[in-house]
Amino acid sequence: MTMLAEVDFAAMDGVTLWRRIADELRGDIAGGALPVGARLPGEAMLAQRFGVNRHTVRAALKALERDGLVRARQGSGTFIAAMPPSTPGHASGERLSVGISGAVAGAETLRLSSAIEAPSAAIAIALWLDSDEPVTRLDLLTRVDGVPVSRATSWFPARRFPAIETAFDEYGSVSAAFRQYDITDYRRATTRLSARRVEPEEARALNLAASAIVMVAEGVEVLPEGQPVEYSLTRFAAERVDLVLLGE
């Protein structure tokens, strides 16, 4: 049986308790402590875990049910749902398995915006650039059957890849855009995975609740000789996808 962490929610203030409880359970779902199909502990047990009354727990569960993360079955309990049933446009209503780069069959990726800018210290280090060497930022949104599943931001050395935003728009993917610069062989060198609450801009782009959880994949793509060509942050809607990491 999975053991869930106890949190002293009664000692917290400034945010409605039931919303805090809903967010904590979202984190359990996103992190796998409450997998799809699992039965939630009963209201009494959850009330004891969070140090609140059952009415507060009930309000949190109702919020999760409105978001499609759980389903209540009369006489059986409350269970983790596979995917919000009200999400429009997704034919199967099932969770999607995606790679850490966001690749998934049948997906379309759109450029939301782009800019040439000075790199942050982290980006300059990741791309082996001087602090004053410009980078091109692409803001991307990936959808499957019309449903947004990831919001990515990628940075490229601007001098190495002039007008990469135009190449992306014409060919529809980063890998296809790379081919226009004679790059056909590259690999993911590093990946860092984390989970956090969605930020407002991400919530709008991914059509998520303000308290939803996103999984974040931070990665660097390199050429065979090790030269970095892309630094990216991809935020996945945790309630819609399963990240799959494959060995080389």
MARDO-946709 format. One record per residue (C-alpha): y, z, x; residue in one letter. Coordinates in nm, 4 decimals, decimal comma. Layout:
<Y = Y; Z = Z; X = X; lumza = A> .
...
***
This chain:
<Y = 0,0000; Z = 0,0000; X = 0,0000; lumza = M> .
<Y = 0,3429; Z = -0,0927; X = 0,1382; lumza = T> .
<Y = 0,5639; Z = 0,2069; X = 0,2119; lumza = M> .
<Y = 0,9296; Z = 0,1587; X = 0,1248; lumza = L> .
<Y = 1,2071; Z = 0,3464; X = 0,2997; lumza = A> .
<Y = 1,3762; Z = 0,6356; X = 0,1229; lumza = E> .
<Y = 1,7547; Z = 0,6151; X = 0,0994; lumza = V> .
<Y = 1,9962; Z = 0,8893; X = -0,0065; lumza = D> .
<Y = 2,1867; Z = 0,6797; X = -0,2596; lumza = F> .
<Y = 2,3139; Z = 0,9881; X = -0,4406; lumza = A> .
<Y = 2,5272; Z = 1,0637; X = -0,1332; lumza = A> .
<Y = 2,6978; Z = 0,7246; X = -0,1450; lumza = M> .
<Y = 3,0214; Z = 0,6512; X = -0,3231; lumza = D> .
<Y = 3,2612; Z = 0,3597; X = -0,3676; lumza = G> .
<Y = 2,9997; Z = 0,1232; X = -0,5122; lumza = V> .
<Y = 2,8119; Z = 0,1565; X = -0,8396; lumza = T> .
<Y = 2,4786; Z = 0,3233; X = -0,7692; lumza = L> .
<Y = 2,2706; Z = 0,0779; X = -0,9672; lumza = W> .
<Y = 2,4220; Z = -0,2110; X = -0,7691; lumza = R> .
<Y = 2,3343; Z = -0,0381; X = -0,4424; lumza = R> .
<Y = 1,9784; Z = 0,0105; X = -0,5629; lumza = I> .
<Y = 1,9531; Z = -0,3546; X = -0,6697; lumza = A> .
<Y = 2,0773; Z = -0,4640; X = -0,3250; lumza = D> .
<Y = 1,8241; Z = -0,2399; X = -0,1498; lumza = E> .
<Y = 1,5405; Z = -0,3881; X = -0,3561; lumza = L> .
<Y = 1,6700; Z = -0,7384; X = -0,2799; lumza = R> .
<Y = 1,6368; Z = -0,6511; X = 0,0870; lumza = G> .
<Y = 1,2789; Z = -0,5331; X = 0,0330; lumza = D> .
<Y = 1,1994; Z = -0,8624; X = -0,1380; lumza = I> .
<Y = 1,3691; Z = -1,0735; X = 0,1310; lumza = A> .
<Y = 1,1989; Z = -0,8795; X = 0,4108; lumza = G> .
<Y = 0,8501; Z = -0,9077; X = 0,2585; lumza = G> .
<Y = 0,8009; Z = -0,5384; X = 0,1791; lumza = A> .
<Y = 0,7833; Z = -0,6505; X = -0,1851; lumza = L> .
<Y = 0,6036; Z = -0,9882; X = -0,1751; lumza = P> .
<Y = 0,5921; Z = -1,2399; X = -0,4584; lumza = V> .
<Y = 0,3568; Z = -1,1185; X = -0,7315; lumza = G> .
<Y = 0,3706; Z = -0,7542; X = -0,6253; lumza = A> .
<Y = 0,4195; Z = -0,4882; X = -0,8893; lumza = R> .
<Y = 0,7258; Z = -0,2705; X = -0,8450; lumza = L> .
<Y = 0,6803; Z = 0,1056; X = -0,8468; lumza = P> .
<Y = 0,7525; Z = 0,2594; X = -1,1864; lumza = G> .
<Y = 1,0966; Z = 0,3769; X = -1,2921; lumza = E> .
<Y = 1,0112; Z = 0,7424; X = -1,2240; lumza = A> .
<Y = 0,8968; Z = 0,6659; X = -0,8690; lumza = M> .
<Y = 1,2028; Z = 0,4511; X = -0,7984; lumza = L> .
<Y = 1,4297; Z = 0,7201; X = -0,9399; lumza = A> .
<Y = 1,2703; Z = 0,9709; X = -0,7020; lumza = Q> .
<Y = 1,3028; Z = 0,7317; X = -0,4070; lumza = R> .
<Y = 1,6760; Z = 0,6776; X = -0,4627; lumza = F> .
<Y = 1,7598; Z = 1,0233; X = -0,5909; lumza = G> .
<Y = 1,9014; Z = 0,8985; X = -0,9226; lumza = V> .
<Y = 1,8054; Z = 0,9106; X = -1,2877; lumza = N> .
<Y = 1,5852; Z = 0,6531; X = -1,4618; lumza = R> .
<Y = 1,8807; Z = 0,4987; X = -1,6486; lumza = H> .
<Y = 2,0379; Z = 0,4020; X = -1,3162; lumza = T> .
<Y = 1,7105; Z = 0,2491; X = -1,1963; lumza = V> .
<Y = 1,6771; Z = 0,0603; X = -1,5252; lumza = R> .
<Y = 2,0237; Z = -0,0918; X = -1,4793; lumza = A> .
<Y = 1,9295; Z = -0,2079; X = -1,1272; lumza = A> .
<Y = 1,6079; Z = -0,3674; X = -1,2532; lumza = L> .
<Y = 1,7964; Z = -0,5442; X = -1,5310; lumza = K> .
<Y = 2,0318; Z = -0,6936; X = -1,2708; lumza = A> .
<Y = 1,7382; Z = -0,8206; X = -1,0659; lumza = L> .
<Y = 1,5777; Z = -0,9611; X = -1,3798; lumza = E> .
<Y = 1,9005; Z = -1,1463; X = -1,4726; lumza = R> .
<Y = 1,8967; Z = -1,3032; X = -1,1247; lumza = D> .
<Y = 1,5348; Z = -1,4073; X = -1,1731; lumza = G> .
<Y = 1,4002; Z = -1,1959; X = -0,8861; lumza = L> .
<Y = 1,1721; Z = -0,9823; X = -1,1043; lumza = V> .
<Y = 0,9952; Z = -1,0229; X = -1,4374; lumza = R> .
<Y = 0,9028; Z = -0,7436; X = -1,6744; lumza = A> .
<Y = 0,5644; Z = -0,7725; X = -1,8470; lumza = R> .
<Y = 0,5186; Z = -0,5664; X = -2,1589; lumza = Q> .
<Y = 0,2676; Z = -0,2899; X = -2,0936; lumza = G> .
<Y = 0,2046; Z = -0,4022; X = -1,7339; lumza = S> .
<Y = 0,5211; Z = -0,3262; X = -1,5387; lumza = G> .
<Y = 0,7787; Z = -0,5214; X = -1,3405; lumza = T> .
<Y = 0,6702; Z = -0,7851; X = -1,0890; lumza = F> .
<Y = 0,8384; Z = -0,9849; X = -0,8101; lumza = I> .
<Y = 0,9032; Z = -1,3377; X = -0,9364; lumza = A> .
<Y = 0,8368; Z = -1,6519; X = -0,7329; lumza = A> .
<Y = 1,1824; Z = -1,7991; X = -0,7978; lumza = M> .
<Y = 1,4625; Z = -1,7592; X = -1,0513; lumza = P> .
<Y = 1,3277; Z = -1,9437; X = -1,3582; lumza = P> .
<Y = 1,6762; Z = -2,0482; X = -1,4649; lumza = S> .
<Y = 1,7570; Z = -2,2321; X = -1,1404; lumza = T> .
<Y = 1,8444; Z = -2,5847; X = -1,2588; lumza = P> .
<Y = 1,6952; Z = -2,9010; X = -1,1217; lumza = G> .
<Y = 1,3941; Z = -2,7637; X = -0,9340; lumza = H> .
<Y = 1,0933; Z = -2,9351; X = -1,0821; lumza = A> .
<Y = 0,8186; Z = -2,6885; X = -0,9876; lumza = S> .
<Y = 1,0129; Z = -2,3613; X = -0,9947; lumza = G> .
<Y = 0,8185; Z = -2,2524; X = -0,6841; lumza = E> .
<Y = 0,9395; Z = -2,1151; X = -0,3543; lumza = R> .
<Y = 0,9826; Z = -2,3712; X = -0,0792; lumza = L> .
<Y = 0,8356; Z = -2,3499; X = 0,2698; lumza = S> .
<Y = 1,0927; Z = -2,4639; X = 0,5224; lumza = V> .
<Y = 1,1170; Z = -2,4783; X = 0,8996; lumza = G> .
<Y = 1,3758; Z = -2,2761; X = 1,0863; lumza = I> .
<Y = 1,5939; Z = -2,5869; X = 1,1137; lumza = S> .
<Y = 1,5952; Z = -2,6144; X = 0,7344; lumza = G> .
<Y = 1,3735; Z = -2,9228; X = 0,7244; lumza = A> .
<Y = 1,1731; Z = -2,9698; X = 0,4048; lumza = V> .
<Y = 1,0254; Z = -3,2751; X = 0,2361; lumza = A> .
<Y = 1,2448; Z = -3,4314; X = -0,0293; lumza = G> .
<Y = 1,5599; Z = -3,2530; X = 0,0848; lumza = A> .
<Y = 1,9070; Z = -3,4033; X = 0,1052; lumza = E> .
<Y = 2,1674; Z = -3,2677; X = 0,3437; lumza = T> .
<Y = 2,5374; Z = -3,3166; X = 0,2771; lumza = L> .
<Y = 2,8354; Z = -3,2606; X = 0,5038; lumza = R> .
<Y = 3,0809; Z = -3,0242; X = 0,3378; lumza = L> .
<Y = 3,3416; Z = -3,0373; X = 0,6136; lumza = S> .
<Y = 3,3895; Z = -3,0812; X = 0,9866; lumza = S> .
<Y = 3,6441; Z = -3,0002; X = 1,2558; lumza = A> .
<Y = 3,7077; Z = -3,0173; X = 1,6276; lumza = I> .
<Y = 3,7859; Z = -2,6696; X = 1,7542; lumza = E> .
<Y = 3,7770; Z = -2,4369; X = 2,0512; lumza = A> .
<Y = 3,4397; Z = -2,2661; X = 2,0891; lumza = P> .
<Y = 3,3883; Z = -1,8956; X = 2,0458; lumza = S> .
<Y = 3,2547; Z = -1,7122; X = 2,3482; lumza = A> .
<Y = 2,9027; Z = -1,7137; X = 2,2015; lumza = A> .
<Y = 2,9121; Z = -2,0871; X = 2,1313; lumza = I> .
<Y = 3,0523; Z = -2,1708; X = 2,4749; lumza = A> .
<Y = 2,7736; Z = -1,9715; X = 2,6407; lumza = I> .
<Y = 2,5042; Z = -2,1254; X = 2,4212; lumza = A> .
<Y = 2,6231; Z = -2,4818; X = 2,4903; lumza = L> .
<Y = 2,7066; Z = -2,4272; X = 2,8611; lumza = W> .
<Y = 3,0734; Z = -2,5087; X = 2,8038; lumza = L> .
<Y = 3,3998; Z = -2,3886; X = 2,9481; lumza = D> .
<Y = 3,6055; Z = -2,1806; X = 2,7074; lumza = S> .
<Y = 3,8612; Z = -2,4596; X = 2,6629; lumza = D> .
<Y = 3,6108; Z = -2,7430; X = 2,6110; lumza = E> .
<Y = 3,6204; Z = -2,8535; X = 2,2445; lumza = P> .
<Y = 3,3255; Z = -2,8551; X = 2,0065; lumza = V> .
<Y = 3,2690; Z = -3,0411; X = 1,6815; lumza = T> .
<Y = 3,1677; Z = -2,8197; X = 1,3891; lumza = R> .
<Y = 2,9667; Z = -2,9604; X = 1,0998; lumza = L> .
<Y = 2,9313; Z = -2,7577; X = 0,7785; lumza = D> .
<Y = 2,6172; Z = -2,8708; X = 0,5973; lumza = L> .
<Y = 2,4434; Z = -2,8004; X = 0,2665; lumza = L> .
<Y = 2,0766; Z = -2,8795; X = 0,2027; lumza = T> .
<Y = 1,9445; Z = -2,9241; X = -0,1518; lumza = R> .
<Y = 1,5992; Z = -2,9885; X = -0,2965; lumza = V> .
<Y = 1,5804; Z = -3,1395; X = -0,6455; lumza = D> .
<Y = 1,9481; Z = -3,0569; X = -0,6766; lumza = G> .
<Y = 1,8978; Z = -2,6881; X = -0,5932; lumza = V> .
<Y = 2,0826; Z = -2,5595; X = -0,2830; lumza = P> .
<Y = 1,8455; Z = -2,3899; X = -0,0395; lumza = V> .
<Y = 2,0422; Z = -2,3603; X = 0,2853; lumza = S> .
<Y = 2,3949; Z = -2,3637; X = 0,4209; lumza = R> .
<Y = 2,4199; Z = -2,4538; X = 0,7894; lumza = A> .
<Y = 2,6947; Z = -2,4682; X = 1,0472; lumza = T> .
<Y = 2,6276; Z = -2,6623; X = 1,3676; lumza = S> .
<Y = 2,8407; Z = -2,7041; X = 1,6784; lumza = W> .
<Y = 2,8142; Z = -2,9899; X = 1,9292; lumza = F> .
<Y = 2,9990; Z = -3,0624; X = 2,2564; lumza = P> .
<Y = 3,2789; Z = -3,2884; X = 2,1296; lumza = A> .
<Y = 3,3059; Z = -3,4992; X = 2,4444; lumza = R> .
<Y = 2,9302; Z = -3,5609; X = 2,4570; lumza = R> .
<Y = 2,9151; Z = -3,6522; X = 2,0880; lumza = F> .
<Y = 3,2433; Z = -3,8171; X = 1,9810; lumza = P> .
<Y = 3,2620; Z = -3,8793; X = 1,6031; lumza = A> .
<Y = 2,9226; Z = -3,7181; X = 1,5386; lumza = I> .
<Y = 3,0420; Z = -3,6367; X = 1,1856; lumza = E> .
<Y = 3,0685; Z = -4,0112; X = 1,1169; lumza = T> .
<Y = 2,7202; Z = -4,0710; X = 1,2561; lumza = A> .
<Y = 2,5855; Z = -3,7887; X = 1,0390; lumza = F> .
<Y = 2,7456; Z = -3,9322; X = 0,7256; lumza = D> .
<Y = 2,6050; Z = -4,2775; X = 0,7981; lumza = E> .
<Y = 2,2489; Z = -4,1774; X = 0,8884; lumza = Y> .
<Y = 2,2036; Z = -3,8580; X = 0,6880; lumza = G> .
<Y = 2,0678; Z = -3,6117; X = 0,9436; lumza = S> .
<Y = 2,1425; Z = -3,4565; X = 1,2800; lumza = V> .
<Y = 1,8313; Z = -3,6082; X = 1,4397; lumza = S> .
<Y = 1,9303; Z = -3,9563; X = 1,3191; lumza = A> .
<Y = 2,2855; Z = -3,8991; X = 1,4407; lumza = A> .
<Y = 2,1518; Z = -3,7954; X = 1,7827; lumza = F> .
<Y = 1,9717; Z = -4,1291; X = 1,8121; lumza = R> .
<Y = 2,3092; Z = -4,3018; X = 1,8052; lumza = Q> .
<Y = 2,3809; Z = -4,1209; X = 2,1340; lumza = Y> .
<Y = 2,0439; Z = -4,2242; X = 2,2842; lumza = D> .
<Y = 1,8861; Z = -3,8836; X = 2,2239; lumza = I> .
<Y = 1,5352; Z = -3,9140; X = 2,0841; lumza = T> .
<Y = 1,3656; Z = -3,6148; X = 2,2446; lumza = D> .
<Y = 1,4927; Z = -3,2588; X = 2,2027; lumza = Y> .
<Y = 1,3497; Z = -2,9244; X = 2,1023; lumza = R> .
<Y = 1,4411; Z = -2,5824; X = 1,9706; lumza = R> .
<Y = 1,4835; Z = -2,3586; X = 2,2751; lumza = A> .
<Y = 1,5766; Z = -2,0277; X = 2,1136; lumza = T> .
<Y = 1,5718; Z = -1,8824; X = 1,7644; lumza = T> .
<Y = 1,7024; Z = -1,5517; X = 1,6326; lumza = R> .
<Y = 1,6171; Z = -1,4497; X = 1,2749; lumza = L> .
<Y = 1,7939; Z = -1,1883; X = 1,0652; lumza = S> .
<Y = 1,8753; Z = -1,1042; X = 0,7041; lumza = A> .
<Y = 2,1989; Z = -0,9864; X = 0,5450; lumza = R> .
<Y = 2,3986; Z = -0,9908; X = 0,2236; lumza = R> .
<Y = 2,5483; Z = -1,3274; X = 0,1350; lumza = V> .
<Y = 2,9146; Z = -1,3897; X = 0,2135; lumza = E> .
<Y = 3,1478; Z = -1,5203; X = -0,0624; lumza = P> .
<Y = 3,1667; Z = -1,8808; X = 0,0641; lumza = E> .
<Y = 2,7881; Z = -1,8914; X = 0,1077; lumza = E> .
<Y = 2,7334; Z = -1,7495; X = -0,2405; lumza = A> .
<Y = 2,9466; Z = -2,0280; X = -0,3893; lumza = R> .
<Y = 2,7741; Z = -2,3025; X = -0,1901; lumza = A> .
<Y = 2,4224; Z = -2,1740; X = -0,2596; lumza = L> .
<Y = 2,4899; Z = -2,0676; X = -0,6191; lumza = N> .
<Y = 2,3833; Z = -1,7091; X = -0,5487; lumza = L> .
<Y = 2,4848; Z = -1,3739; X = -0,6872; lumza = A> .
<Y = 2,7424; Z = -1,1861; X = -0,4814; lumza = A> .
<Y = 2,4818; Z = -0,9270; X = -0,3824; lumza = S> .
<Y = 2,2052; Z = -1,1751; X = -0,2909; lumza = A> .
<Y = 2,0300; Z = -1,1763; X = 0,0470; lumza = I> .
<Y = 2,0316; Z = -1,4683; X = 0,2909; lumza = V> .
<Y = 1,8002; Z = -1,5195; X = 0,5861; lumza = M> .
<Y = 1,9859; Z = -1,6398; X = 0,8950; lumza = V> .
<Y = 1,8356; Z = -1,8577; X = 1,1685; lumza = A> .
<Y = 2,0463; Z = -1,8849; X = 1,4847; lumza = E> .
<Y = 1,9197; Z = -2,1562; X = 1,7167; lumza = G> .
<Y = 1,9906; Z = -2,3757; X = 2,0171; lumza = V> .
<Y = 1,8562; Z = -2,7302; X = 2,0548; lumza = E> .
<Y = 1,8080; Z = -2,8606; X = 2,4081; lumza = V> .
<Y = 1,7096; Z = -3,1805; X = 2,5887; lumza = L> .
<Y = 1,3807; Z = -3,1913; X = 2,7858; lumza = P> .
<Y = 1,5661; Z = -3,0895; X = 3,1030; lumza = E> .
<Y = 1,7143; Z = -2,7875; X = 2,9236; lumza = G> .
<Y = 2,0684; Z = -2,9112; X = 2,8550; lumza = Q> .
<Y = 2,1846; Z = -2,7647; X = 2,5197; lumza = P> .
<Y = 2,3149; Z = -3,0138; X = 2,2635; lumza = V> .
<Y = 2,3482; Z = -2,8087; X = 1,9419; lumza = E> .
<Y = 2,4101; Z = -2,4494; X = 1,8430; lumza = Y> .
<Y = 2,3478; Z = -2,3711; X = 1,4770; lumza = S> .
<Y = 2,3550; Z = -2,0945; X = 1,2184; lumza = L> .
<Y = 2,1474; Z = -2,1737; X = 0,9093; lumza = T> .
<Y = 2,1629; Z = -1,9412; X = 0,6086; lumza = R> .
<Y = 1,8729; Z = -1,9664; X = 0,3637; lumza = F> .
<Y = 1,8665; Z = -1,8432; X = 0,0048; lumza = A> .
<Y = 1,6006; Z = -1,5742; X = 0,0522; lumza = A> .
<Y = 1,4917; Z = -1,5796; X = -0,3110; lumza = E> .
<Y = 1,4088; Z = -1,9517; X = -0,2934; lumza = R> .
<Y = 1,2467; Z = -2,0192; X = 0,0419; lumza = V> .
<Y = 0,9843; Z = -1,8967; X = 0,2878; lumza = D> .
<Y = 1,0644; Z = -1,9571; X = 0,6529; lumza = L> .
<Y = 0,7770; Z = -2,1039; X = 0,8541; lumza = V> .
<Y = 0,7755; Z = -2,0761; X = 1,2346; lumza = L> .
<Y = 0,5357; Z = -2,3165; X = 1,4042; lumza = L> .
<Y = 0,4254; Z = -2,2970; X = 1,7666; lumza = G> .
<Y = 0,4883; Z = -2,5829; X = 2,0048; lumza = E> .
***
